[in-house]
Amino acid sequence: MTGSKKESEPRSFRAYVLIQTLPGRVEAILRSLRRMRSVQAANSVTGPYDIVARVEVGEFKQLSQVVAGTVGGLRGVTRTT
């Protein structure tokens, strides 16, 4: 089949993570996010959230570990969705 993944190819799971931060912490958090292997992109935005990050992991259960644990545990992060 054209355009389909082979059974042997690894699957990946992607999510866009909305992040709220404490005032003045956006740049430091962006730097930390951009160093993480599972974060494919991170950008500051306007509106109720301060940062949008695109996360990609090999297993679905890793998404919650990365979002709630790793990203949510960064100093200055007040909320992730």
N, C-alpha and C positions, 0 to 999 in steps of 0.2 A: 504494500500500500504506500502510496506517496503521501508524505507529510505526517505519517504517524510514527510514534516512537517504537523502537524495538523493545521486546521484553527485557533484554539485558541492559538497556540504558537506565541509569538512575533517574528516579523521579525527583522533582523539587517542588516545594510548596512556597508560595509567595504571599506576602501580605503587605498592605500599606498601613503603617502605624502612625496614628495621630498623637502628638506629644505636646503636653502643656509644661511650661517651665517657670521657675522663679524669675522675676525681673533680673536682667543682666547676665543670665546664664546661657543664653541661646548659643553664642559662639563657642563656648567651652564644650557644651553638649554636642554640638555639630562636629567638632574635632574628634571627640570620643567616639561618636557614632561612625564616622568615616573611617576609623581605624579598625572597626569590627568586621570580621570576615563575613558574617551573615548579613551585614547591611550593604545593600547594593547601591543605594543612593540616599542622601539626606539633604533636605533643603528647608530653609526658613520660609514661613508663610505668614500671611496676615489673617486675622479672624480669631475665633475662639481658641485655636491651637497655634502653637509657635513653630512647630517643626513637623514635617511629614517625612517618614523614612520608609524606604522599600526594603523589606527583609526577605531573604530567601534561605531556606533550610532544606536538608535532605529528608527529614521525617516530620510528619505533622505534629507530633508531641513536642518537638523542639520549638515550635512557634510560641507556645505559651511560656516556655522557659526563657526564650530570648526577649519576648515582649514584657512579661511581668517581672522576670528576674534580672536579666542583664540590662535592658534599656530602662525599665522602671526603677532599677537600683542606682542609676547614675545620680550623682549629687546635683540637685537642682531640678530634677524631673518631679513634677507634682502629680501628673496623671498620664496614663497611656490608654488608648482605645484601639 
